[in-house]
């Protein structure tokens, strides 16, 4: 599996909610375009679920992605949204 897809899958498994490509890209320091391409492949395999809804990170209505087990319309607490920046710090320290 492509390492970026794995990192995106891990991020969505750890962070509940639905996120747009821009917010996932910012959190993981990956270009949004690459996040979108990975999203397409991962939704095709059933690993992720994609829908048009408010992003849990920026609250804009966009095409968002979530872990496959996340129920549609899941809302998240502000603590979960604030934690989106954590993976970036973790990845840069590795």
N, C-alpha and C positions, 0 to 999 in steps of 0.2 A: 504494500500500500504506500502511496505517496506520503511522505512525512508531513506535508502541510495538511493533507486531509486528516491524518491522524491527530495532529495538534488541534484542528478545528473540531473534530469529533470529541476529543477530550475536553476542550473548553466548554462545549455545549452540554456535556454530561455533568460537569462540575457546576456550571452556572445555570440555574433554572430560568426559564423564560424563553423569549423569542427575540432574536437579534438580527439586524440588517447586516449586509456585507460590510458597510462602512464601520459599524461598531465592532464587529468581530475583527476586522482588519486593524483597527486602531488598538484594540486590546492585545492582539497577537503580533503586531508590527509586520503584517502581511498586506500587500496591496489588495484593495477591495475587489479588483478584477479577478485576482487569483482565488479569493474567497468565493466569489460568484461561480467560478468554474468548478471549484471543489464542491460547492453546494449542489450544483447540477448533478455531478457524478454520485454524490452521497445520497441524494434524494432518489435517484434512479435505482440504487441498490437497496433502498428501504432503511438505510442507516439513520437518515434524518428526515424530518417532515418540514415542508415549506408551505407558506400561506401568505396572503396579503393581510397584514394586521399592524397595529402599533408596535414599534420596536421597544423592547424593554430597556434599551440603553438610551436612545435619543427621543423616544416617544413619537417619532414620525411614522405615519402609515406608509409602509413599504413592503416589499417582498422580504419576509423574515424567515429564519430557519431555527429549528429547535431539535433537540434530541428526539428520536422516534417515539419514545415513551412519554413525552410531554403532551398532556391533553390540549386540544385546541382551545384557544382563548385563555390560557393560563396567565394569570397576572403574578407579578413578583413584588416582593417588598423592596423598599429603597436600599436596604442593606445588600440584597442580592445584586441590585443595579450598581451600587457603589463598588462592589467586589470585582466588577468587570476589569478594572485596571490592574488587578493583582497578577494575572498571568504575564503581562508585559514585563513587569519587574522580575518575575521568576525566570522568564526566558532569557533576559539580558544578563542575569547573574550566572547562568549555566555556562 
